[in-house]
Amino acid sequence: MKTVFLFLRQGISNRNLLRTDFLKTLQEQPEVRIVILSPIGNEPEFRQEFESGNVCVEVWPRTKVGFWEKRLKNLKDYIWVSRGLTQAIRVRRLSQLGWWGLAWRDIVGRLARAIGVSEERTNRWEINIYKSNALVKTLYDRYKPNLVIFTRLFGTNLHVIKEAKKRGISVLCLVESWDNLISKGPLSVIPDRMAVWNEGMKIEADELHNFSMSKVDVVGVPQFELYADAKCLVERKQFFSTLGMDPGRKLVIYAASTEGLIPNEPDIVETVCRIIQQGLLERPAQLIVRLHPITSPQLRSEYQRRFSGRPHLFLQSPGRLSSLHDGWDPTWSDMSMLASTLFYAEVVVNVASTVTIDAAVLGRAILCIVFGVGGEKHYSTGFGGIFEHSHYRKLVETKGLELVYSEEELVDALNGHIANPSLGSDGRERMRRELCYRLDGQSGRRAASVVLRELGLNP
């Protein structure tokens, strides 16, 4: 019997691995035991959903970051960012820290590099100072895993992964999203292998993190599997009836960004809402405002106060709140509703959301707003040049989305795409090809095959 530890503390990872063919494929192997370790591993609903004959569920052991561990993690980040490997991370850090906060960290990073300190060296120091946590040690002693899997390369207290490195157990990272390698910083713990969405990420692993491409497998995006299966969609009549919307009106979706990314986003939503409700479009339309899954209760209340009860508008609050690290746990019905929402839409509007890729997979037109209230451009604010210099540039360059720089351009673009759904289709196809690898419904099985190969079993 081979035992796999599957450390998942993000809702997005549950969506990508537990509710796809990835877990099903591993469950089909009688010689494999899967131990899911999750912050919600003690919740009855979670255990009931996943615990079975060869699947065990345990609680992710809570640990604290030590003083020197945190200092080394920070130093590694300063070194990596100061190398200027990607503008994406500098855009993110500038928005978080401001000019002076980034500048002094750059100075520290450059001084460290000048005396020969590298990310690789600080990684070794981190592993060397790590002392086994009693809870973590107990889990490893009880199950004796042959392979340890995690999804988030950039956490600070990845003691569960450091324990595997200390014990010489093989570690595999199934990288959870398309932008992680370019926009999140240096690797917290260096895995033995990675599996990624696409070929571009394979190159990023090498060029940005000095991680050999020979140790990277391209598998696609398991969470997009249901987009290839029409049976997973809510039936059209039921969909519009459930939301209380008119199936005869054109449907526009506004997908909200991560909270804090666009400070005045409710005002931007107000602009989109006004365009539709004042009849500025050539065809009667309606709007779904889809909140980000980890929107705080305070911001949810603001959206409810401002937009509830308006005609031809539905406020969609996806996911269920959870004590997972990113605050939500998407159920299968949530995933089906997202797919149906995008499938029945004519146009998907956002500022800089990953939903852009979901929409492209389903062939829907995508408009990205680059103006704020009063015509202010977002890239002139503290968030920086997201469309020119950050990870989002990869999406812009495919021409699978259209940037709109004013309210007038937004009206024209909405009318154009509603009248002609094929506009931008070549770019959307390029986005699917470059970002998603293969959309054949087999990504979960490909990821599981990597796991079985690492265990020495025939996929």
Salt bridges, closest charged atoms under 4 A:
ASP21 OD1 - LYS24 NZ 3.80
GLU28 OE2 - ARG445 NH2 3.34
GLU49 OE1 - ARG19 NH2 2.94
GLU51 OE2 - ARG47 NH2 2.90
GLU58 OE2 - ARG142 NH1 2.89
GLU69 OE2 - HIS159 NE2 2.82
GLU69 OE2 - LYS162 NZ 2.51
ASP77 OD1 - ARG93 NH2 2.59
ASP106 OD2 - ARG90 NH2 2.55
GLU119 OE2 - ARG83 NH1 2.33
GLU126 OE2 - LYS76 NZ 2.67
GLU126 OE1 - LYS162 NZ 3.10
ASP141 OD2 - LYS137 NZ 2.91
ASP141 OD1 - ARG167 NH2 3.00
GLU163 OE2 - ARG167 NE 2.69
GLU176 OE2 - ARG152 NH1 2.59
ASP179 OD2 - HIS391 NE2 3.72
ASP192 OD1 - LYS165 NZ 3.92
GLU204 OE2 - LYS394 NZ 2.82
ASP217 OD2 - ARG193 NH2 3.03
ASP217 OD2 - ARG453 NH2 2.80
ASP229 OD1 - LYS231 NZ 3.24
ASP267 OD1 - ARG306 NH2 3.02
GLU270 OE1 - ARG306 NH2 3.29
GLU270 OE2 - ARG310 NH1 2.70
GLU302 OE2 - ARG306 NH1 3.46
ASP329 OD1 - ARG19 NH1 3.07
ASP329 OD2 - ARG320 NH2 2.71
ASP358 OD2 - ARG15 NH2 3.23
GLU397 OE2 - ARG393 NE 2.80
GLU402 OE1 - HIS417 NE2 2.83
GLU407 OE2 - ARG274 NH1 2.79
GLU429 OE1 - ARG432 NH2 2.83
GLU434 OE2 - ARG430 NE 2.69
ASP440 OD2 - ARG446 NH1 2.95
GLU454 OE2 - ARG193 NE 3.86
GLU454 OE2 - ARG453 NH2 3.53
